[in-house]
Amino acid sequence: MKYYFTLLSFVFLVTSSAFSQEKVVKYTISSGETINQIAQKFKITPYDIYQLNPDARGGLVPNTVLLIPTKNGKTEPAAAKTNTSGKGITHEVQPKETLFGIEKKYGVSDEALKAANPFLVSNGLQIGQTLVIPSKGAIAKTTASAEKKNKTAVAEKYVYHEVLPKETKYSIAKQYKTTVEDLEKRNPEIVANLPVGYRVTIKGTAPKTEANSSVAAAVTKPAETKKVDESSKKGTTYMDYQVKPKETLYSLSRTFQLTQAELTELNPSLSEGVKEGMVLKVPSGFLAPAPIIVQQQPQHVEKTIEKPVENSGSAGGIRILEKVKSETVSVDPEVVELTKKRGQNERKKIALLLPFNLAKMQNDTTSTANRIKNDKFLNMTLDFYSGAMMAIDSARVLKLPIDVSIYDSQETKSTSNVSGLIAQNKLQGVDAVIGPFYQSNAESAANSLRLYNVPVISPLSKDTANPIDNLYQSIPTNDVVRNAVFDYMRAKNGNIVAVVDKKKESVINYIKQNQRGVVFAALSETGGLDVANLKSLLLPNRMNYVVMETANTAMVKTTIKALIDAQRTCQIQLVILEPNSTLDTDEISFDNLVKLKLMYPSVTRESDEPAVLIFDKEYRLKNKVHPNTYATRGFDVTFDTMMRLVQGKTYQETTDLITTEQVDNKFQYYKKEDGGHANKGVYILYYDSDLTLKVAN
């Protein structure tokens, strides 16, 4: 009997030991980690973790311990292993890794890595893949074999694709299961630009067609095309770029002519959001230094537009950029196309107040080049100025009867040179003033010029303005932007449901105080979403707009999954009120966001209208860089102001009657009840099934 007891105890101990080694391990959560990342580390599903750790559904707390089910007892993923066969080493692809990062880590070329792993060309890089890393000595051999393989590719069947509007190299590569790098190698002409109508070679190496030559010539000068060809042979070179205030993933992608996915692949840290001051790796050649006009720019520069003659032609390739069309919300007025009113020859005057701060620069020992490199506010000023100069050039070609004076506002957050300019009688007789930049200075200028009935346009501030009759806030405030999307949803007779994190108290209060009739989905005691309650609020016979406001990845994923499931019986569109960096991470499927037609309000738009494309092209030709948000803003505000002044009416009369649309911005001014004017020109944007961003109508 004693023998059996001893044997049973031994078997129990062995079994317990085996279970503890093979079934469960303890894992301490690091700050910022998610369930999905941990599951990928141990090659299990989030559901497996939740089974042993039900409290984890409410969110992960750093430094707490999770029980991880595992069969082999491994507590760390294998990243790189030595290949005992002598053919180098292998590498298991981890979340957020890129080809560039892996190649840099092991010191191998892109060609060598793809030659050793041919599936990378057709399928791309995927989490969990095992890559063969060629040894450095094998690179030449691998490259030679790749070249031999390329020679045999001549007999490959040709496959072409004609570029459609709004398509990108990334979307085309994804469609044909290839890579952007491969497209650029086969089509050197698209390295810098992807012209609409261009015939891209997907397979084969066919010679350039006449049709392609004409399309490419329309975008790039012959000399520039030659440079592109040469640079493509040498390979893309890169430079460091420091993110400026208020820059977004969208604006950065436009600046460097990359898609957001391509930019994130070069800089995996962008998956956690764009942060001011972060240094990015970007293709060199896109960022020429801003024109150093400060050295030559006096305290006052006056630009006089030529004496007018009747002319409704184009402005050096940039026609008047307003376009008549139906507004996105039926209750809004239509967008009006402005042209110079016939017989309107009275000369108008505009003053631009821009913070060059020349006196400060002259007394500063820092060199101009270093100041331009490091002074973010000065860079913003120069960008805005470059856009305004494009507007002035357009007005000159159109023969508009306008004189433009540019003054250094010499401003900080609390001071400016406006009082000095008024004392010199520089501003009293103008028909409109654009600037200063800071809200407090714009309000001070409006107060000082109120007696002279001079409209002051605040060009950049989003703050709610104090009630001053002659002050015009050109950027919609946050509440106006939010109101616009709710107005749109109501105009569509939608059923509006809100999924809002408890931490978003300001959003909860805003909806409760301003948006009656919106129902909130219930949350669990731990703060997670009650999925059953959310589904019960959806109506089968109406469009359901689900407003999601949370930065919690778990809640985002739970909400999206519930809505995808509910789409079988209901019409559903996902809505956010402001940019959400969580949606840009690898954990959130972009395909699911497209399925739900993610919608959000924006003060700017993406457009492929001919006039907008012409502006981009003309700006690049003149400034050797793509226009960023501030440059486009400078053009839009300045050109809109000039066009309003040549209507035979005062500036205020045009703002009361006319809604206009420029390159990126819409100007739909209204008079506030307490005084002053604000802009409610907001776009409602959404992701369509073709992966493009469209304006809702």
Salt bridges, closest charged atoms under 4 A:
GLU33 OE2 - LYS41 NZ 2.78
GLU92 OE2 - LYS43 NZ 2.72
GLU97 OE1 - HIS91 NE2 2.88
ASP110 OD2 - LYS114 NZ 3.26
GLU111 OE2 - LYS185 NZ 3.84
GLU156 OE1 - ARG186 NH1 3.75
GLU167 OE1 - HIS161 NE2 2.90
ASP182 OD2 - ARG186 NE 3.01
GLU184 OE2 - LYS169 NZ 2.88
GLU189 OE2 - LYS208 NZ 3.66
GLU272 OE2 - LYS96 NZ 3.82
GLU276 OE2 - LYS376 NZ 3.11
GLU302 OE1 - HIS300 NE2 3.67
GLU306 OE1 - LYS399 NZ 2.49
GLU310 OE2 - LYS340 NZ 3.66
GLU327 OE1 - LYS666 NZ 2.69
GLU346 OE1 - LYS348 NZ 3.80
ASP364 OD2 - ARG371 NH1 2.81
ASP375 OD2 - ARG371 NH2 3.33
ASP383 OD2 - LYS244 NZ 3.70
ASP393 OD1 - ARG396 NH1 2.78
ASP393 OD2 - LYS622 NZ 2.30
ASP403 OD1 - ARG347 NH2 2.90
ASP479 OD1 - ARG482 NH1 3.84
ASP565 OD2 - LYS561 NZ 3.35
GLU578 OE1 - ARG482 NH2 3.98
GLU578 OE2 - LYS504 NZ 3.95
ASP591 OD1 - LYS174 NZ 3.65
GLU609 OE2 - ARG605 NH1 3.44
ASP616 OD2 - ARG254 NH2 3.59
ASP640 OD2 - ARG644 NE 2.81
ASP656 OD1 - HIS677 NE2 3.96
GLU661 OE2 - LYS325 NZ 3.65
GLU661 OE1 - ARG605 NH1 3.36
ASP664 OD2 - ARG254 NH1 3.11
ASP688 OD1 - LYS597 NZ 3.77
ASP688 OD2 - LYS694 NZ 3.29
ASP690 OD2 - LYS694 NZ 2.94
